Amino acid sequence: MALNLTYKILKDHLISGELIAGESIGIRIDQTLTQDATGTTAFLLFESMNAGRVKTQVSVSYIDHNMSQFGPENHNDHLYLQTVAAKSGVYHSRAGNGICHQVHLERFGKPGATLLGSDSHTPTCGGIGMLAIGAGGLDVAVAMGGGAFYLTCPKVIGVKLTGKLQEWVASKDVILKLLSILTTKGNVGCVIEYFGPGIADLTVPQRATITNMGAELGVTTSVFPSDTQTQKFLEAQKRGSDYKAIAADADAKYDRVIEIDLSSLEPMAACPSSPDNIKTVRELAGTKVGQVVIGSCTNSSFTDLMLVAGVLAQKATNPMVEFAIAPGSRQVLSMLAANSSLAKIIAGGTRLLESGCGPCIGQGYSPANDSVSVRTFNRNFAGRTGTSPDFAYLVSPETAIAAALTGEFTDPRELTSKFGIIYPQVEMPSEFLIDDSMIEKPLDPAKAANTEVLRGPTIVVPEAAKELPAKLTAKVLLKCGDKITTDHIMPAGAFLKYRSNVPRYAEVVFNCFNEKGKPTFAQRGLELKAKGIGGVIVAGESYGQGSSREHAALCPMYLGVKAVLAKTIERIHKANLINFAILPIQFANAADYDRISADNELVIDNLLEAIRSSDEISIKDVTGNFEIQGTITLSGRDRAILLAGGLLEFTRKGGL
């Protein structure tokens, strides 16, 4: 039987279930990655499992998110992660070595392998032919301990690429085009697989840009075949032995095929405040721009920044634009410095930011009030920049540098005709600069056993989930609308430093909805919890989209939330809710959403009975004196996890 690439990799790693779309399957995980914003909790949970050393082929702990170190919290986390990695048999990429997805692509990614990461942009490594999936930290901890990763066997959407990108048009425009077609919702349980003659000229960094921002589609992951482009990249990284050719069979079938002619694409932008609010740059031409940032795990590769250097060598930035770059890795920064391109970038009027996530997660470089910020990032959710309201646009490096030069949205194809700027022809290097001195290798078991794990006072072991009651009496703590992201639930930016202390971080759950002078979401949740009353969140479409941050389930669980009732719930967040014993329920009739109000009292008489054996659940609205039906789409394993009181307790009982 002919197989697409996705099913080939799944078949090679299948542990349980059948490769039938919609069925629950378990797969073996070869590699894992964590980063410091999610990794501390992931490793605390890993330690709680008493699993000893990791059982994967490769596990890597990265420091790339919380770099600023205002107060002791971030450095405490770094020291904990460094020492727990040494004890657990994990590679450790130190602060300053780069963004996890960029570094993993450079130094660890392997075609045909599986990668599970506690970051939603883990699919970046699909650009090198991996099946790379983002998940919550507890799922990653289980994988590190040797457990399978369970998911819904996906439908596969084939994206056939034809033609060739023209000058000033970028791979970022490919994924922006796809977002304009598929949007950010309705794609749960799907994988995007790229094929066709157009992929031949796309380099691994270009492919990684596309798979990285594929996370915004809400799909499980995205993947390219591994071919001569992959081989060149790995050989240039001095990892040629990791190369493996792998592609879909010639007559492979897809659940849907979308064709994109690369030759016909033009520069595009995701407008405020959603990655699928797409317009062409021509439509935005003339819009004044006050800030431009080039970086993030989407567009911070060596070739991206070489293009920027090539343009800035010909013209300096507009003095009314604050312009910054953040190289994706130490390798990228070192190579730019070695070939003098960094000097051109700085001479062109650029601020140089650290090799880390930085502004992409609201860590500094917030734009001025009423100022347009143009960014090469992957998300522009409202307020994510640290300014509220904000006007953040997502674009390619080509479009970003055009805005930096002119002070307004400018189709980069006009840089040649209007300003005489020659398009820089950037070639992939035949050899990358290799310096792994900031990646600490795992200690051997004997040395690891004597390693002291450093636990600063700001690191608090998370409270374990509790078993759900047979009958749930709860109040609606919050009723919210569509597209509630994990940024809405758990704000990033300045609050990220509290992620290692759930009681402290939980104080800002749904901070964006708190009203001055009124009790906060956290205060109301804890008050009900003390009375033995649960909390329920009611939401619209695509609840929990965005980051994989499990704190968006862990902190509400700490505050006594027992269920989420929504029109639809996104994949990673749904899994995180189950992992922390919060029941994800979808309205059987979407119109019932309008009937329930905030503060209403809800009762579910047969909670445990429904979890055990039903796909439906009855919910009584005591305040409104009516009853509605919900659906609970759960695998057998999901049900067992919920009945055990969460994944940690399920695992402790041998339920890997």
C-alpha positions in Angstrom: 0.0 0.0 0.0 1.4 3.4 -1.0 2.0 5.7 2.0 2.5 9.4 2.4 5.5 10.6 4.3 3.6 11.2 7.5 2.2 7.7 7.7 5.7 6.2 6.8 7.2 7.9 9.9 4.2 7.0 12.0 4.3 3.4 10.9 8.0 3.1 11.8 7.3 4.4 15.3 3.9 2.9 16.0 3.5 1.3 19.4 -0.3 1.0 19.7 -3.4 1.5 17.7 -3.9 1.4 13.9 -3.1 4.0 11.3 -6.7 5.0 10.6 -7.5 8.7 10.7 -9.3 9.6 13.8 -8.2 6.6 15.9 -6.0 7.0 19.0 -2.4 5.8 18.4 0.8 5.7 20.5 4.2 6.3 18.9 7.8 6.0 20.1 9.6 9.2 20.6 13.3 9.4 19.5 14.1 12.9 20.6 12.7 15.6 23.0 13.3 19.2 23.6 12.3 21.6 26.4 12.9 25.3 26.9 13.2 27.2 30.1 9.7 28.7 30.1 8.2 25.2 30.0 11.2 23.0 30.9 11.4 23.7 34.6 7.9 22.4 35.2 8.5 19.5 32.8 11.6 18.4 34.7 9.9 18.8 38.1 7.2 16.5 36.8 9.8 14.2 35.3 11.5 14.0 38.7 8.1 13.3 40.4 7.8 10.2 38.1 11.1 8.7 39.6 12.1 7.7 36.1 15.8 8.1 36.6 17.7 8.9 33.4 16.0 9.7 30.1 15.2 6.8 27.8 15.2 8.7 24.5 17.9 8.7 21.9 18.4 12.4 22.4 16.9 14.9 24.9 17.9 18.5 25.0 17.2 21.3 27.5 17.4 24.8 26.0 17.7 28.2 27.7 16.2 30.7 25.3 13.0 32.3 26.6 13.6 33.9 30.0 16.9 35.6 29.4 16.5 39.0 30.9 17.0 38.0 34.5 15.1 40.9 36.3 15.2 39.4 39.7 16.6 36.0 40.7 13.8 33.8 39.2 15.2 33.3 35.7 18.8 32.5 36.8 17.4 30.1 39.5 15.6 28.3 36.7 18.7 28.2 34.5 20.8 26.6 37.3 18.1 24.0 38.1 17.8 23.1 34.4 21.5 22.8 33.9 22.0 20.5 36.9 18.9 18.4 36.5 19.9 17.9 32.8 23.3 16.7 33.9 21.7 14.3 36.4 19.1 13.0 33.9 21.3 12.3 30.9 20.1 15.3 28.9 22.0 17.7 26.7 21.9 21.3 27.9 22.1 24.3 25.6 23.2 27.3 27.7 21.7 30.8 27.6 23.1 32.6 24.6 23.5 29.5 22.4 20.3 30.2 20.6 16.6 29.5 20.2 15.7 25.9 20.7 14.1 25.3 17.3 17.0 26.9 15.3 19.7 25.1 17.3 17.9 21.8 17.2 17.6 22.1 13.4 21.3 22.8 13.2 22.7 20.3 15.6 20.3 17.5 16.4 17.4 17.2 13.9 17.4 13.9 12.0 15.2 12.9 9.0 12.7 10.2 9.6 12.9 10.5 13.4 10.2 11.7 15.9 10.6 14.8 18.1 8.4 15.9 20.9 8.9 19.3 22.3 7.3 21.4 25.1 6.9 24.3 22.7 4.2 24.7 20.0 6.8 25.6 17.4 8.6 22.2 17.6 7.3 21.4 14.1 10.1 23.7 12.8 12.2 20.5 12.5 9.6 19.2 10.0 11.8 21.2 7.6 14.5 18.6 7.9 12.1 15.6 7.5 11.3 14.9 11.1 7.8 14.3 12.5 8.2 17.0 15.1 5.2 17.7 17.4 4.6 20.3 20.1 3.0 19.1 23.4 2.6 20.0 27.0 5.6 19.5 29.4 4.0 16.5 31.2 3.6 14.6 27.9 7.3 15.4 27.2 8.3 14.2 30.6 6.5 10.9 30.0 8.3 10.5 26.7 11.7 11.3 28.4 10.8 8.5 30.8 10.3 6.0 28.0 6.6 6.3 27.5 4.8 6.6 24.2 3.2 9.7 23.0 -0.5 9.4 22.3 -2.3 11.3 19.6 -5.2 11.1 17.2 -4.0 9.5 14.0 -4.1 12.5 11.6 -5.7 13.3 8.3 -3.0 14.5 6.0 -3.4 17.6 3.9 -1.0 17.5 0.9 0.3 20.9 -0.2 1.7 20.6 -3.7 4.3 23.3 -4.5 5.0 24.2 -8.1 7.1 26.9 -9.7 9.9 28.9 -8.0 9.9 31.9 -5.7 10.7 35.1 -7.4 13.2 37.7 -6.1 12.0 39.6 -3.0 9.3 36.8 -2.4 10.1 34.5 0.6 9.2 31.2 2.1 7.3 33.2 4.7 4.9 34.2 2.0 4.2 30.5 1.3 2.9 29.9 4.9 1.1 33.2 4.9 -0.7 32.1 1.7 -1.6 28.8 3.3 -2.9 30.6 6.4 -5.2 32.7 4.1 -6.6 29.4 2.8 -6.9 27.3 5.9 -7.1 29.9 8.6 -6.1 29.2 12.2 -9.1 27.1 13.1 -10.7 23.9 11.9 -7.5 22.0 11.3 -7.2 20.0 14.5 -6.2 16.4 13.9 -4.4 17.2 10.6 -0.8 17.1 9.4 0.4 19.3 6.5 2.7 17.5 4.1 4.6 19.4 1.4 5.4 17.8 -1.9 5.8 18.6 -5.6 8.4 20.0 -7.9 8.5 23.4 -6.2 10.2 22.0 -3.1 13.4 21.2 -4.9 14.7 24.8 -4.7 13.6 25.4 -1.1 16.5 25.2 1.3 16.2 23.6 4.8 16.0 27.1 6.5 13.2 28.1 4.0 11.3 24.9 4.7 11.8 25.3 8.5 10.2 28.8 8.2 7.1 27.2 6.6 6.8 24.3 9.1 7.5 26.6 12.0 4.6 28.9 11.3 2.4 25.9 10.4 1.8 25.8 14.1 -0.6 28.7 13.6 -2.8 26.6 11.5 -3.7 24.5 14.5 -2.4 21.3 12.9 -0.5 18.5 14.6 2.6 19.2 12.6 4.0 20.0 9.1 6.7 18.0 7.3 8.9 18.2 4.1 10.6 15.2 2.5 14.3 14.7 3.2 16.2 15.0 -0.1 19.3 16.5 -1.6 18.6 19.9 0.0 18.5 18.1 3.4 21.7 16.2 2.6 23.5 19.5 1.7 22.4 21.1 4.9 23.4 18.2 7.2 26.8 17.8 5.4 27.4 21.6 5.9 26.6 21.1 9.6 29.1 18.2 9.6 26.3 15.8 10.3 26.1 14.0 7.0 25.8 10.6 8.7 22.4 11.7 10.0 21.1 12.0 6.5 18.4 9.7 5.3 16.3 10.1 2.1 12.6 9.8 2.9 9.6 10.9 0.9 6.0 9.9 0.2 5.4 7.1 -2.3 4.7 8.3 -5.8 1.1 7.4 -5.7 0.5 8.3 -2.1 -3.0 9.6 -1.2 -4.0 12.7 0.8 -7.2 13.6 2.4 -7.1 17.0 0.6 -4.6 18.6 -1.8 -3.9 22.3 -2.0 -1.7 23.5 -4.8 0.4 26.7 -4.5 2.3 28.1 -7.5 5.4 29.7 -5.9 6.0 31.7 -9.1 2.7 33.6 -8.6 3.2 34.4 -4.9 3.7 38.0 -3.8 4.8 39.5 -0.5 2.2 39.2 2.2 1.5 40.2 5.8 -0.5 38.9 8.7 -2.3 41.9 10.0 -3.4 42.6 13.6 -4.2 40.6 15.6 -4.3 37.1 14.2 -1.8 35.1 12.0 -4.6 34.4 9.5 -5.6 38.0 8.9 -3.8 38.1 5.6 -3.3 40.9 3.1 -0.8 41.6 0.4 1.9 44.1 1.1 0.6 46.1 -1.9 -2.7 46.5 -0.1 -0.8 47.9 2.9 1.6 50.2 1.0 2.1 53.6 2.6 1.1 52.5 6.1 3.6 54.2 8.4 5.8 51.9 10.5 7.6 52.8 13.7 9.4 49.6 14.6 10.8 46.6 12.8 12.2 43.4 14.3 13.8 40.6 12.4 14.3 37.4 14.4 12.4 34.6 16.3 12.5 30.9 15.5 10.6 31.7 12.2 13.1 33.9 10.5 16.5 34.2 12.2 18.6 31.8 10.1 22.0 32.6 8.6 20.5 33.1 5.1 17.7 35.3 6.4 20.2 37.7 8.1 22.7 37.6 5.2 19.9 39.0 3.0 19.4 41.8 5.6 23.1 42.5 5.6 23.2 42.6 1.8 20.4 45.2 1.7 21.8 47.3 4.5 25.2 47.5 2.7 23.3 49.4 0.0 21.1 51.7 2.2 20.7 52.6 5.9 17.4 52.3 7.8 15.0 55.2 8.2 15.8 57.3 11.3 12.2 57.2 12.4 12.2 53.4 12.6 13.6 51.5 15.5 15.1 48.5 13.9 16.5 45.4 15.6 17.7 41.9 14.7 17.9 38.8 16.9 20.1 36.0 15.4 18.5 32.7 16.0 21.7 31.0 17.3 25.2 31.5 18.3 26.3 29.8 15.1 24.4 32.4 13.0 25.8 35.3 15.0 29.4 33.9 14.9 29.2 33.4 11.1 27.8 36.9 10.5 30.7 38.3 12.6 33.3 36.2 10.9 32.4 37.3 7.3 31.9 41.0 8.3 28.1 41.0 7.6 27.4 41.8 11.2 29.4 45.1 10.7 27.2 45.9 7.7 24.1 45.2 9.8 25.2 47.5 12.6 26.4 50.2 10.3 23.0 50.2 8.7 21.3 51.5 11.9 20.5 48.2 13.6 20.1 47.3 17.3 21.5 43.9 18.0 19.4 41.8 20.3 20.4 38.5 22.1 20.2 35.1 20.4 16.9 34.2 22.0 13.1 34.5 21.8 13.0 38.1 23.2 10.3 40.3 21.7 8.5 37.4 20.1 7.2 36.4 23.6 6.9 40.0 24.9 10.3 40.1 26.5 11.2 43.7 25.7 11.2 45.8 22.6 7.6 46.7 23.0 6.4 49.3 20.4 5.2 52.8 21.2 1.5 53.6 21.7 -0.3 53.7 18.4 2.8 52.6 16.5 2.9 49.9 13.9 5.4 47.2 14.6 6.5 44.9 11.7 8.0 41.6 12.8 9.2 38.4 11.2 7.6 36.4 14.0 4.9 33.7 14.0 2.3 35.2 16.3 0.7 38.6 16.7 -2.1 38.0 19.2 -3.4 41.2 20.8 -1.1 42.5 23.5 1.7 39.9 22.9 4.2 42.7 22.1 3.8 44.1 25.7 1.9 47.1 24.4 -1.9 47.2 24.5 -3.5 47.9 22.2 -0.8 47.0 19.7 -0.6 46.9 15.9 1.8 44.0 15.0 2.2 42.7 11.5 4.0 39.4 10.6 6.1 39.5 7.4 9.2 38.0 5.7 12.7 39.5 6.2 12.4 41.0 2.7 9.2 42.9 3.6 10.6 43.8 7.0 13.8 45.4 5.7 11.8 47.3 3.1 9.7 48.8 5.9 12.9 49.6 7.9 14.4 51.5 5.0 11.4 53.4 3.9 9.5 53.9 7.2 6.3 52.5 5.7 4.9 49.3 4.2 6.7 48.9 0.9 6.5 46.0 -1.5 10.1 44.8 -1.4 10.0 44.2 -5.1 10.0 48.0 -5.5 13.3 48.4 -3.7 15.1 47.7 -7.0 12.9 50.0 -9.2 12.6 52.9 -6.8 15.8 52.8 -4.9 18.2 50.9 -7.1 18.8 48.2 -4.4 20.0 45.0 -6.0 18.5 41.8 -4.6 21.2 40.0 -2.6 21.8 36.6 -3.9 22.4 34.5 -0.8 23.9 31.0 -1.2 23.6 28.3 1.4 27.1 27.8 2.9 28.9 24.6 2.0 30.2 24.6 5.6 28.7 26.1 8.8 30.9 27.2 11.7 30.6 24.5 14.2 31.2 25.4 17.9 29.3 23.3 20.3 31.1 24.5 23.4 27.9 26.0 24.8 26.1 22.6 24.5 26.9 20.5 27.6 26.8 16.8 26.9 25.0 14.4 29.3 27.2 13.1 32.1 27.8 9.4 32.4 25.6 7.6 34.9 28.4 7.4 37.6 29.1 11.2 37.5 25.5 12.0 37.1 24.6 10.2 40.3 26.8 12.5 42.3 25.4 15.7 40.7 23.6 18.1 43.1 20.5 19.5 41.5 20.3 23.2 42.4 16.8 24.3 43.5 16.5 28.0 44.2 13.7 29.2 46.5 11.6 30.5 43.6 11.2 26.9 42.2 8.1 25.3 43.7 7.1 21.7 43.0 3.6 21.9 41.3 0.6 20.7 43.2 -0.7 17.4 41.9 -4.1 17.2 40.3 -6.9 15.7 42.3 -9.4 13.0 41.3 -12.6 14.4 39.8 -15.8 14.0 41.9 -18.6 11.7 41.0 -20.9 14.7 41.0 -19.6 18.1 40.0 -21.1 21.3 41.5 -19.4 24.3 39.9 -19.7 27.9 39.0 -18.9 29.6 35.7 -15.8 31.5 36.6 -15.5 33.1 33.1 -17.4 33.2 29.9 -15.2 34.2 27.0 -15.5 34.4 23.2 -13.7 32.8 20.2 -10.0 32.3 19.6 -9.0 32.5 23.3 -5.3 31.9 23.2 -3.0 30.5 25.8 -1.6 34.1 26.0 -5.1 35.2 27.2 -5.1 32.4 29.8 -1.6 32.8 31.0 0.2 36.0 30.0 3.8 35.8 28.9 6.2 38.8 28.9 7.1 40.0 32.4 5.1 37.2 34.0 7.1 34.4 32.5 9.6 34.4 35.3 6.9 33.0 37.7 6.4 29.8 35.7 8.4 27.8 38.2 6.1 28.9 41.0 2.5 27.9 40.1 0.8 29.6 43.1 2.4 32.9 42.1 1.9 32.5 38.4 -1.7 31.4 39.0 -2.5 34.9 40.4 -2.5 36.3 36.8 -4.7 33.6 35.1 -7.0 35.5 32.7 -5.4 38.7 33.8 -6.6 40.4 30.6 -10.2 39.9 31.8 -9.8 41.1 35.3 -11.5 44.4 36.1 -10.1 47.0 38.4 -11.7 47.0 41.8 -13.3 43.6 41.4 -12.0 40.2 42.6 -9.7 38.6 40.0 -10.3 35.2 38.3 -7.7 33.7 40.7 -9.3 35.1 43.8 -12.8 33.9 42.8 -11.4 30.4 41.9 -9.6 30.0 45.2 -12.6 31.2 47.2 -14.8 28.5 45.5 -12.1 25.9 45.9 -12.0 26.5 49.7 -15.8 25.8 49.7 -15.4 22.6 47.7 -17.1 24.1 44.7 -15.4 23.7 41.3 -14.9 26.2 38.5 -15.9 26.0 34.9 -14.7 28.1 31.9 -17.2 28.6 29.1 -15.7 29.6 25.7 -16.4 29.8 22.0 -14.5 28.4 19.0 -10.8 27.5 19.1 -10.3 27.7 22.8 -6.6 27.3 23.8 -5.0 28.1 20.5 -1.3 29.2 20.4 1.5 28.2 22.7 1.9 24.7 24.2 2.2 26.2 27.7 0.7 23.7 30.0 0.4 26.4 32.7 -2.8 27.3 30.8 -4.2 24.1 32.3 -1.9 23.6 35.4 -2.7 27.1 36.9 -6.5 26.9 36.4 -6.3 23.4 37.9 -4.6 24.9 41.0 -7.4 27.4 41.2 -10.0 24.7 41.2 -11.2 24.6 37.6 -12.7 21.2 36.9 -14.1 21.6 33.3 -13.9 23.7 30.2 -17.1 23.9 28.1 -16.4 25.3 24.6 -17.6 25.1 21.1 -14.2 23.7 20.0 -10.9 23.2 21.9 -7.4 23.1 20.2 -5.3 19.9 20.2 -2.4 20.7 22.6 -4.5 22.5 25.1 -7.1 19.7 25.2 -4.4 17.2 25.9 -3.0 19.5 28.7 -6.5 19.8 30.2 -6.8 16.0 30.4 -3.3 15.7 31.8 -4.3 17.9 34.7 -7.7 16.3 35.3 -9.8 19.1 33.8 -12.6 17.7 31.6 -12.8 19.2 28.1 -16.4 19.4 27.0 -17.7 20.6 23.7 -21.3 21.9 23.2 -23.4 19.4 21.4 -25.4 22.3 20.1 -23.3 25.4 19.6 -26.3 27.6 20.2 -26.3 26.6 23.8 -23.3 28.8 24.3 -25.6 31.8 24.3 -27.8 30.4 27.1 -25.1 30.1 29.8 -23.9 33.2 31.7 -20.9 34.0 33.9 -21.5 33.1 37.6 -24.2 30.6 36.7 -24.2 27.5 38.9 -23.7 24.2 36.9 -24.2 20.6 38.1 -23.1 17.4 36.4 -24.6 14.5 38.2 -22.9 11.7 36.4 -19.4 13.1 35.8 -17.3 9.9 36.5 -19.9 7.7 34.9 -19.8 9.7 31.7 -16.0 9.8 31.6 -15.9 6.0 32.0 -18.3 5.1 29.2 -20.1 7.9 27.4 -19.5 10.4 24.6 -22.2 12.6 25.9 -22.7 14.4 29.2 -25.7 16.3 30.7 -25.1 19.7 32.2 -27.7 21.3 34.4 -27.7 25.1 34.6 -29.2 25.5 38.0 -29.3 29.3 37.8 -31.1 29.4 34.4 -33.2 26.3 35.2 -32.4 24.4 32.0 -30.3 21.4 30.9 -27.9 21.1 27.9 -25.9 18.4 26.3 -22.1 18.3 25.8 -19.9 15.9 24.0 -16.7 14.4 25.4 -14.5 13.0 22.6 -12.0 10.9 24.5 -9.8 7.9 23.8 -9.7 5.0 26.3 -6.4 6.3 27.6 -7.8 9.8 28.0 -10.6 8.4 30.1 -8.2 6.4 32.2 -6.0 9.5 32.8 -9.0 11.6 33.9 -10.3 8.9 36.2 -6.8 8.5 37.7 -6.7 12.2 38.6 -4.3 13.3 35.8 -1.4 12.0 33.8 1.2 12.1 36.6 -0.8 9.8 38.8 -1.7 7.6 35.9 2.0 7.3 35.1 2.9 6.6 38.7 0.5 3.7 38.6 2.3 2.2 35.6 0.1 3.6 32.9 2.8 4.6 30.4 
